Amino acid sequence: MRLRYATLVITLTLIILLLPIASATDVVVNPVHSPNGAVLLIIDGMGSSYIYPEFVPYDLDGNELGKANLSNITLIADGGTRVLDVRAPQPSTIPGHSVLVTGYSKANKDTVGEMMTIFDIAREHDYICMAVMHKGDFKEMRAEQDAILFDASHSIREPSIELEQTVDLPMDVLELMQEWQRNLLSYLEGKDGVERYIAYNEWAIDASDAIARFMCENQPEQKFLLTVNVGAVDLAGHYLGSDQYLRVIEELDEGIYDLYQTCLENDLVFIITADHGMTFARTERGKEVGGHASDKYAKTLEAQRIPLIINGPNIRKDVIGGTYGQEDLAPTLLSVLDVMDVLRCSDGDIIPVKEYANLRVVIDSPTEVMVQKGGITIASASGDDVTFIGLLPSNYTVLVSSYEEHVNLASDQIVEFQISRADHRVTLATTMIFVVIAGGLLVIRKIMKE
Ligand SMILES: [Zn+2]
Protein backbone atom coordinates (compact mmCIF):
# COMPACT_ATOMS: atom_id res chain seq x y z
CA MET A 1 0.00 0.00 0.00
CA ARG A 2 2.78 2.45 1.01
CA LEU A 3 4.75 1.53 -2.09
CA ARG A 4 1.77 2.41 -4.27
CA TYR A 5 1.49 5.80 -2.56
CA ALA A 6 5.18 6.49 -3.17
CA THR A 7 4.76 5.52 -6.83
CA LEU A 8 1.82 7.89 -7.11
CA VAL A 9 3.82 10.78 -5.59
CA ILE A 10 6.79 10.15 -7.87
CA THR A 11 4.57 9.90 -10.96
CA LEU A 12 2.71 13.12 -10.19
CA THR A 13 5.95 14.95 -9.38
CA LEU A 14 7.37 13.82 -12.71
CA ILE A 15 4.25 15.04 -14.53
CA ILE A 16 4.61 18.46 -12.85
CA LEU A 17 8.30 18.65 -13.79
CA LEU A 18 7.62 17.65 -17.35
CA LEU A 19 4.92 20.28 -17.91
CA PRO A 20 6.01 22.56 -20.73
CA ILE A 21 8.66 24.96 -19.48
CA ALA A 22 9.57 27.63 -22.05
CA SER A 23 10.40 25.40 -24.96
CA ALA A 24 11.25 26.67 -28.43
CA THR A 25 9.59 25.10 -31.46
CA ASP A 26 10.68 25.67 -35.06
CA VAL A 27 8.15 25.25 -37.84
CA VAL A 28 9.67 25.23 -41.33
CA VAL A 29 7.00 26.77 -43.59
CA ASN A 30 9.33 26.80 -46.60
CA PRO A 31 12.81 25.24 -46.59
CA VAL A 32 15.58 27.84 -46.22
CA HIS A 33 19.30 27.83 -46.94
CA SER A 34 20.76 29.08 -43.65
CA PRO A 35 24.46 30.01 -43.74
CA ASN A 36 27.10 28.13 -41.71
CA GLY A 37 28.56 31.36 -40.37
CA ALA A 38 29.84 34.71 -41.54
CA VAL A 39 32.95 36.67 -42.40
CA LEU A 40 32.53 40.35 -41.50
CA LEU A 41 35.15 42.34 -43.41
CA ILE A 42 35.57 45.90 -42.11
CA ILE A 43 37.73 47.88 -44.56
CA ASP A 44 38.94 50.67 -42.31
CA GLY A 45 38.21 54.08 -43.81
CA MET A 46 36.79 52.90 -47.14
CA GLY A 47 34.02 55.35 -48.04
CA SER A 48 31.33 54.16 -50.46
CA SER A 49 31.75 57.50 -52.32
CA TYR A 50 34.95 56.05 -53.83
CA ILE A 51 33.60 52.64 -54.86
CA TYR A 52 29.84 52.82 -55.58
CA PRO A 53 29.01 53.63 -59.23
CA GLU A 54 26.19 55.98 -58.14
CA PHE A 55 28.45 58.36 -56.18
CA VAL A 56 31.04 61.02 -57.04
CA PRO A 57 33.56 61.96 -54.35
CA TYR A 58 34.70 65.55 -53.75
CA ASP A 59 37.43 67.01 -51.59
CA LEU A 60 36.79 69.75 -49.02
CA ASP A 61 37.31 72.46 -51.67
CA GLY A 62 34.70 70.87 -53.94
CA ASN A 63 37.15 69.34 -56.43
CA GLU A 64 36.07 66.05 -57.93
CA LEU A 65 38.26 63.08 -56.95
CA GLY A 66 39.01 59.80 -58.68
CA LYS A 67 37.36 56.46 -57.94
CA ALA A 68 38.63 52.91 -57.50
CA ASN A 69 38.30 50.40 -60.35
CA LEU A 70 37.00 47.25 -58.76
CA SER A 71 36.46 43.73 -60.03
CA ASN A 72 35.90 41.37 -57.10
CA ILE A 73 33.92 43.70 -54.85
CA THR A 74 31.63 44.36 -57.84
CA LEU A 75 31.31 40.60 -58.42
CA ILE A 76 30.44 40.03 -54.75
CA ALA A 77 27.92 42.90 -54.77
CA ASP A 78 26.29 41.69 -58.00
CA GLY A 79 25.75 38.23 -56.49
CA GLY A 80 24.13 39.62 -53.34
CA THR A 81 22.64 42.78 -51.88
CA ARG A 82 24.28 46.19 -51.95
CA VAL A 83 22.78 48.81 -49.65
CA LEU A 84 23.21 52.17 -51.29
CA ASP A 85 23.13 54.84 -48.61
CA VAL A 86 24.50 53.75 -45.23
CA ARG A 87 25.78 56.47 -42.89
CA ALA A 88 28.20 56.11 -39.98
CA PRO A 89 26.71 58.22 -37.14
CA GLN A 90 30.18 58.76 -35.60
CA PRO A 91 32.75 58.58 -38.42
CA SER A 92 35.68 57.53 -36.27
CA THR A 93 37.45 54.19 -35.78
CA ILE A 94 36.56 53.16 -32.22
CA PRO A 95 32.97 54.48 -32.20
CA GLY A 96 32.44 53.09 -35.73
CA HIS A 97 33.45 49.58 -34.68
CA SER A 98 31.36 49.93 -31.51
CA VAL A 99 28.26 50.84 -33.55
CA LEU A 100 28.89 47.94 -35.94
CA VAL A 101 28.95 45.28 -33.19
CA THR A 102 26.25 46.65 -30.84
CA GLY A 103 23.74 48.03 -33.35
CA TYR A 104 23.53 51.18 -31.22
CA SER A 105 24.17 54.51 -32.97
CA LYS A 106 25.69 56.20 -29.89
CA ALA A 107 27.91 53.28 -28.89
CA ASN A 108 31.53 53.73 -27.79
CA LYS A 109 34.15 51.33 -26.47
CA ASP A 110 32.66 51.24 -22.96
CA THR A 111 29.30 50.33 -24.45
CA VAL A 112 30.88 47.32 -26.19
CA GLY A 113 31.91 46.00 -22.77
CA GLU A 114 28.56 46.75 -21.11
CA MET A 115 25.96 46.10 -23.78
CA MET A 116 24.91 43.00 -25.63
CA THR A 117 26.85 42.59 -28.89
CA ILE A 118 26.47 40.41 -31.96
CA PHE A 119 29.19 38.22 -30.44
CA ASP A 120 27.27 37.68 -27.16
CA ILE A 121 24.21 36.54 -29.08
CA ALA A 122 26.17 34.46 -31.60
CA ARG A 123 27.89 32.66 -28.71
CA GLU A 124 24.49 31.93 -27.07
CA HIS A 125 23.63 30.22 -30.34
CA ASP A 126 26.79 28.05 -30.21
CA TYR A 127 28.97 30.11 -32.54
CA ILE A 128 32.71 30.54 -32.14
CA CYS A 129 33.78 34.19 -32.51
CA MET A 130 37.24 34.84 -33.95
CA ALA A 131 38.89 37.97 -35.30
CA VAL A 132 41.87 39.26 -37.29
CA MET A 133 42.15 43.01 -36.72
CA HIS A 134 44.65 45.73 -37.59
CA LYS A 135 42.45 48.42 -35.99
CA GLY A 136 39.26 48.53 -33.95
CA ASP A 137 40.98 45.98 -31.71
CA PHE A 138 40.51 47.91 -28.44
CA LYS A 139 40.44 45.98 -25.15
CA GLU A 140 36.64 45.72 -24.97
CA MET A 141 36.46 44.42 -28.55
CA ARG A 142 39.18 41.83 -27.88
CA ALA A 143 37.27 40.61 -24.80
CA GLU A 144 34.28 39.86 -27.06
CA GLN A 145 36.29 37.37 -29.13
CA ASP A 146 37.08 33.75 -28.34
CA ALA A 147 40.42 34.33 -30.08
CA ILE A 148 41.87 37.33 -31.90
CA LEU A 149 45.01 38.11 -33.91
CA PHE A 150 45.65 41.88 -33.69
CA ASP A 151 48.34 44.47 -34.27
CA ALA A 152 49.20 45.81 -30.82
CA SER A 153 51.48 48.48 -32.31
CA HIS A 154 49.03 49.83 -34.96
CA SER A 155 52.10 50.53 -37.08
CA ILE A 156 52.89 49.37 -40.59
CA ARG A 157 56.53 50.35 -40.00
CA GLU A 158 56.95 48.12 -36.95
CA PRO A 159 53.91 45.91 -36.54
CA SER A 160 53.55 43.65 -33.54
CA ILE A 161 50.96 40.91 -34.05
CA GLU A 162 49.63 39.38 -30.86
CA LEU A 163 47.26 36.52 -30.20
CA GLU A 164 44.74 36.64 -27.38
CA GLN A 165 42.21 33.99 -26.45
CA THR A 166 39.43 34.15 -23.89
CA VAL A 167 38.20 30.55 -24.15
CA ASP A 168 39.95 27.29 -24.94
CA LEU A 169 39.74 26.81 -28.66
CA PRO A 170 40.81 23.52 -30.24
CA MET A 171 44.62 23.29 -30.33
CA ASP A 172 44.87 23.00 -34.11
CA VAL A 173 42.97 26.29 -34.62
CA LEU A 174 45.29 28.06 -32.20
CA GLU A 175 48.37 26.61 -33.87
CA LEU A 176 47.15 27.95 -37.19
CA MET A 177 46.62 31.41 -35.68
CA GLN A 178 50.11 31.29 -34.12
CA GLU A 179 51.55 30.45 -37.52
CA TRP A 180 49.87 33.54 -39.00
CA GLN A 181 51.00 35.62 -36.04
CA ARG A 182 54.59 34.88 -37.07
CA ASN A 183 54.40 35.29 -40.82
CA LEU A 184 53.45 38.96 -41.27
CA LEU A 185 57.17 39.74 -41.51
CA SER A 186 57.49 37.57 -44.63
CA TYR A 187 54.76 39.68 -46.28
CA LEU A 188 56.47 42.99 -45.42
CA GLU A 189 60.10 42.02 -46.03
CA GLY A 190 61.83 44.41 -48.45
CA LYS A 191 58.67 46.45 -49.05
CA ASP A 192 58.45 50.22 -48.58
CA GLY A 193 55.97 52.98 -49.26
CA VAL A 194 52.58 52.03 -50.65
CA GLU A 195 53.77 48.47 -51.41
CA ARG A 196 54.15 47.93 -47.67
CA TYR A 197 50.57 49.18 -47.08
CA ILE A 198 49.28 46.75 -49.71
CA ALA A 199 51.20 43.81 -48.21
CA TYR A 200 49.97 44.64 -44.69
CA ASN A 201 46.34 44.28 -45.87
CA GLU A 202 47.20 41.17 -47.87
CA TRP A 203 48.41 39.44 -44.72
CA ALA A 204 45.11 40.05 -42.85
CA ILE A 205 43.02 38.81 -45.78
CA ASP A 206 45.17 35.68 -46.30
CA ALA A 207 45.20 34.92 -42.55
CA SER A 208 41.40 35.23 -42.47
CA ASP A 209 41.00 33.00 -45.50
CA ALA A 210 43.28 30.37 -43.93
CA ILE A 211 41.29 30.42 -40.67
CA ALA A 212 37.89 30.28 -42.40
CA ARG A 213 39.01 27.46 -44.72
CA PHE A 214 40.53 25.50 -41.84
CA MET A 215 37.32 25.75 -39.81
CA CYS A 216 35.17 24.62 -42.74
CA GLU A 217 37.44 21.67 -43.53
CA ASN A 218 38.19 20.48 -40.01
CA GLN A 219 35.10 21.47 -38.04
CA PRO A 220 32.31 21.59 -40.62
CA GLU A 221 29.60 21.41 -37.92
CA GLN A 222 30.97 24.36 -35.93
CA LYS A 223 29.34 27.67 -36.86
CA PHE A 224 31.60 30.70 -36.58
CA LEU A 225 31.73 34.46 -36.95
CA LEU A 226 35.05 35.81 -38.22
CA THR A 227 35.55 39.57 -37.90
CA VAL A 228 38.31 41.10 -40.01
CA ASN A 229 39.66 44.66 -40.01
CA VAL A 230 42.17 45.72 -42.64
CA GLY A 231 43.88 48.96 -41.67
CA ALA A 232 45.97 50.13 -44.61
CA VAL A 233 43.26 51.82 -46.72
CA ASP A 234 42.65 54.22 -43.82
CA LEU A 235 46.37 54.78 -43.25
CA ALA A 236 46.96 55.43 -46.95
CA GLY A 237 44.13 57.98 -46.88
CA HIS A 238 45.65 59.81 -43.93
CA TYR A 239 49.29 59.80 -45.06
CA LEU A 240 49.58 59.15 -48.82
CA GLY A 241 46.74 61.14 -50.45
CA SER A 242 43.76 60.08 -52.55
CA ASP A 243 45.62 58.43 -55.45
CA GLN A 244 47.41 55.98 -53.18
CA TYR A 245 44.24 55.53 -51.11
CA LEU A 246 42.49 54.36 -54.30
CA ARG A 247 45.48 52.18 -55.23
CA VAL A 248 45.37 50.38 -51.85
CA ILE A 249 41.61 49.80 -52.28
CA GLU A 250 42.18 48.35 -55.77
CA GLU A 251 44.94 46.00 -54.57
CA LEU A 252 42.76 44.86 -51.68
CA ASP A 253 39.96 44.18 -54.17
CA GLU A 254 42.38 41.96 -56.14
CA GLY A 255 43.35 40.09 -52.99
CA ILE A 256 39.93 39.15 -51.61
CA TYR A 257 38.94 36.67 -54.33
CA ASP A 258 40.10 33.57 -52.42
CA LEU A 259 38.36 34.66 -49.22
CA TYR A 260 35.16 35.20 -51.21
CA GLN A 261 35.51 31.76 -52.83
CA THR A 262 35.95 30.16 -49.39
CA CYS A 263 32.70 31.82 -48.28
CA LEU A 264 30.88 30.82 -51.47
CA GLU A 265 32.00 27.17 -51.33
CA ASN A 266 31.14 26.77 -47.66
CA ASP A 267 27.82 28.62 -47.38
CA LEU A 268 29.30 31.44 -45.33
CA VAL A 269 27.87 34.94 -45.53
CA PHE A 270 30.43 37.50 -46.70
CA ILE A 271 29.81 41.06 -45.52
CA ILE A 272 31.89 44.03 -46.67
CA THR A 273 31.56 47.31 -44.78
CA ALA A 274 33.62 50.05 -43.09
CA ASP A 275 33.88 51.86 -39.77
CA HIS A 276 33.83 55.27 -41.55
CA GLY A 277 34.77 56.87 -44.87
CA MET A 278 37.48 59.39 -45.79
CA THR A 279 37.57 63.05 -46.84
CA PHE A 280 40.52 64.73 -48.53
CA ALA A 281 41.79 68.29 -48.17
CA ARG A 282 44.86 70.16 -49.44
CA THR A 283 47.26 71.74 -47.00
CA GLU A 284 48.71 75.23 -47.66
CA ARG A 285 51.76 73.54 -49.16
CA GLY A 286 49.51 71.64 -51.58
CA LYS A 287 49.83 68.22 -49.94
CA GLU A 288 46.68 66.13 -49.99
CA VAL A 289 45.73 64.64 -46.63
CA GLY A 290 42.75 62.56 -45.58
CA GLY A 291 40.62 62.81 -42.43
CA HIS A 292 37.21 61.73 -41.15
CA ALA A 293 36.86 62.22 -37.40
CA SER A 294 37.58 65.89 -36.73
CA ASP A 295 34.77 68.45 -37.25
CA LYS A 296 35.66 69.77 -40.69
CA TYR A 297 35.80 66.26 -42.15
CA ALA A 298 33.14 64.46 -40.08
CA LYS A 299 30.19 66.37 -41.52
CA THR A 300 30.96 65.39 -45.13
CA LEU A 301 29.25 62.60 -47.06
CA GLU A 302 32.69 61.24 -47.99
CA ALA A 303 33.44 60.60 -44.28
CA GLN A 304 29.96 59.35 -43.35
CA ARG A 305 28.91 57.13 -46.24
CA ILE A 306 30.10 53.53 -45.87
CA PRO A 307 29.59 50.49 -48.10
CA LEU A 308 27.36 47.61 -47.08
CA ILE A 309 27.58 44.57 -49.34
CA ILE A 310 26.15 41.21 -48.26
CA ASN A 311 26.57 37.97 -50.20
CA GLY A 312 25.38 34.57 -48.99
CA PRO A 313 23.24 31.50 -49.68
CA ASN A 314 20.03 33.16 -48.43
CA ILE A 315 20.64 36.72 -49.70
CA ARG A 316 18.61 38.38 -52.46
CA LYS A 317 20.29 39.86 -55.53
CA ASP A 318 19.38 43.51 -55.12
CA VAL A 319 20.45 47.11 -54.68
CA ILE A 320 18.54 48.64 -51.77
CA GLY A 321 17.78 52.36 -51.86
CA GLY A 322 16.64 54.54 -48.95
CA THR A 323 18.80 55.80 -46.12
CA TYR A 324 20.20 53.39 -43.53
CA GLY A 325 22.56 53.71 -40.59
CA GLN A 326 25.65 51.78 -39.56
CA GLU A 327 23.62 50.64 -36.51
CA ASP A 328 21.41 48.57 -38.86
CA LEU A 329 24.26 46.17 -39.62
CA ALA A 330 24.19 44.26 -36.29
CA PRO A 331 20.48 43.30 -36.33
CA THR A 332 20.74 42.57 -40.07
CA LEU A 333 23.72 40.26 -39.52
CA LEU A 334 21.82 38.24 -36.87
CA SER A 335 18.81 38.03 -39.20
CA VAL A 336 20.99 36.79 -42.05
CA LEU A 337 22.28 34.01 -39.75
CA ASP A 338 18.63 33.12 -38.91
CA VAL A 339 19.36 33.88 -35.25
CA MET A 340 15.95 34.97 -33.93
CA ASP A 341 17.17 37.01 -31.00
CA VAL A 342 17.08 40.67 -30.06
CA LEU A 343 19.97 43.07 -29.39
CA ARG A 344 18.17 44.73 -26.48
CA CYS A 345 20.06 48.06 -26.68
CA SER A 346 20.14 48.41 -30.47
CA ASP A 347 18.38 51.29 -32.22
CA GLY A 348 19.07 49.72 -35.61
CA ASP A 349 16.59 48.00 -37.93
CA ILE A 350 16.90 44.80 -39.92
CA ILE A 351 17.54 45.67 -43.57
CA PRO A 352 15.47 43.26 -45.71
CA VAL A 353 18.32 41.50 -47.53
CA LYS A 354 17.10 37.90 -47.17
CA GLU A 355 14.90 36.03 -49.63
CA TYR A 356 12.47 35.18 -46.82
CA ALA A 357 11.52 36.26 -43.32
CA ASN A 358 11.07 34.36 -40.06
CA LEU A 359 8.32 35.06 -37.53
CA ARG A 360 8.84 34.19 -33.87
CA VAL A 361 5.77 34.17 -31.60
CA VAL A 362 6.37 34.30 -27.84
CA ILE A 363 3.41 33.73 -25.52
CA ASP A 364 3.22 33.79 -21.74
CA SER A 365 1.46 30.43 -21.68
CA PRO A 366 1.64 27.47 -24.08
CA THR A 367 -1.22 27.35 -26.56
CA GLU A 368 -2.08 26.89 -30.24
CA VAL A 369 -0.51 29.44 -32.62
CA MET A 370 -1.83 29.92 -36.16
CA VAL A 371 -0.43 31.99 -39.02
CA GLN A 372 -2.94 33.02 -41.66
CA LYS A 373 -2.59 34.72 -45.02
CA GLY A 374 -5.74 36.03 -46.66
CA GLY A 375 -7.91 34.15 -44.15
CA ILE A 376 -6.25 30.79 -44.89
CA THR A 377 -4.14 29.05 -42.24
CA ILE A 378 -0.71 28.37 -43.69
CA ALA A 379 1.02 27.08 -40.55
CA SER A 380 0.23 26.23 -36.95
CA ALA A 381 1.87 24.75 -33.88
CA SER A 382 1.46 24.51 -30.12
CA GLY A 383 3.85 26.05 -27.63
CA ASP A 384 4.89 29.25 -25.92
CA ASP A 385 7.79 30.07 -28.25
CA VAL A 386 7.21 29.16 -31.87
CA THR A 387 9.32 30.31 -34.83
CA PHE A 388 7.83 30.03 -38.32
CA ILE A 389 10.75 29.81 -40.73
CA GLY A 390 10.90 30.71 -44.41
CA LEU A 391 7.80 32.90 -44.85
CA LEU A 392 7.56 34.99 -48.00
CA PRO A 393 7.66 38.69 -47.15
CA SER A 394 3.95 39.68 -47.02
CA ASN A 395 1.04 40.53 -44.67
CA TYR A 396 0.03 37.85 -42.18
CA THR A 397 -2.36 37.44 -39.27
CA VAL A 398 -1.17 35.65 -36.14
CA LEU A 399 -3.91 34.01 -34.07
CA VAL A 400 -3.25 33.03 -30.48
CA SER A 401 -6.17 31.97 -28.26
CA SER A 402 -8.79 34.70 -28.81
CA TYR A 403 -6.15 37.29 -29.76
CA GLU A 404 -4.95 38.24 -33.21
CA GLU A 405 -2.23 40.47 -34.57
CA HIS A 406 -1.62 41.72 -38.10
CA VAL A 407 1.99 41.57 -39.16
CA ASN A 408 3.59 43.25 -42.16
CA LEU A 409 6.51 40.87 -42.52
CA ALA A 410 9.28 42.52 -44.58
CA SER A 411 12.08 41.05 -42.46
CA ASP A 412 12.33 38.82 -39.36
CA GLN A 413 9.97 39.79 -36.54
CA ILE A 414 9.25 38.74 -32.98
CA VAL A 415 5.65 39.11 -31.75
CA GLU A 416 4.78 38.73 -28.06
CA PHE A 417 1.37 37.84 -26.60
CA GLN A 418 0.17 38.12 -23.00
CA ILE A 419 -2.85 35.85 -22.86
CA SER A 420 -3.14 35.08 -19.15
CA ARG A 421 -2.50 37.03 -15.99
CA ALA A 422 -2.27 33.94 -13.78
CA ASP A 423 0.49 31.56 -14.62
CA HIS A 424 -1.24 28.39 -15.78
CA ARG A 425 1.72 26.31 -14.80
CA VAL A 426 1.54 27.44 -11.17
CA THR A 427 -2.23 26.77 -11.11
CA LEU A 428 -1.75 23.32 -12.55
CA ALA A 429 1.11 22.53 -10.19
CA THR A 430 -0.99 23.62 -7.20
CA THR A 431 -3.84 21.36 -8.36
CA MET A 432 -1.43 18.44 -8.70
CA ILE A 433 -0.06 18.95 -5.21
CA PHE A 434 -3.63 19.11 -3.85
CA VAL A 435 -4.41 15.79 -5.60
CA VAL A 436 -1.29 14.20 -4.10
CA ILE A 437 -2.18 15.37 -0.57
CA ALA A 438 -5.82 14.32 -0.93
CA GLY A 439 -4.76 10.95 -2.31
CA GLY A 440 -2.31 10.53 0.58
CA LEU A 441 -5.02 11.32 3.13
CA LEU A 442 -7.33 8.74 1.56
CA VAL A 443 -4.56 6.13 1.68
CA ILE A 444 -3.79 6.92 5.36
CA ARG A 445 -7.53 6.70 6.23
CA LYS A 446 -7.71 3.34 4.50
CA ILE A 447 -4.59 2.06 6.37
CA MET A 448 -6.01 3.27 9.70
CA LYS A 449 -9.35 1.48 8.98
CA GLU A 450 -7.49 -1.74 8.21
ZN1 LIG B 1 39.07 53.75 -38.94
Residues whose N, C-alpha, C, O or C-beta is under 5 A from the ligand:
A	BS01	ZN	D44 G45 S92 T93 D234 D275
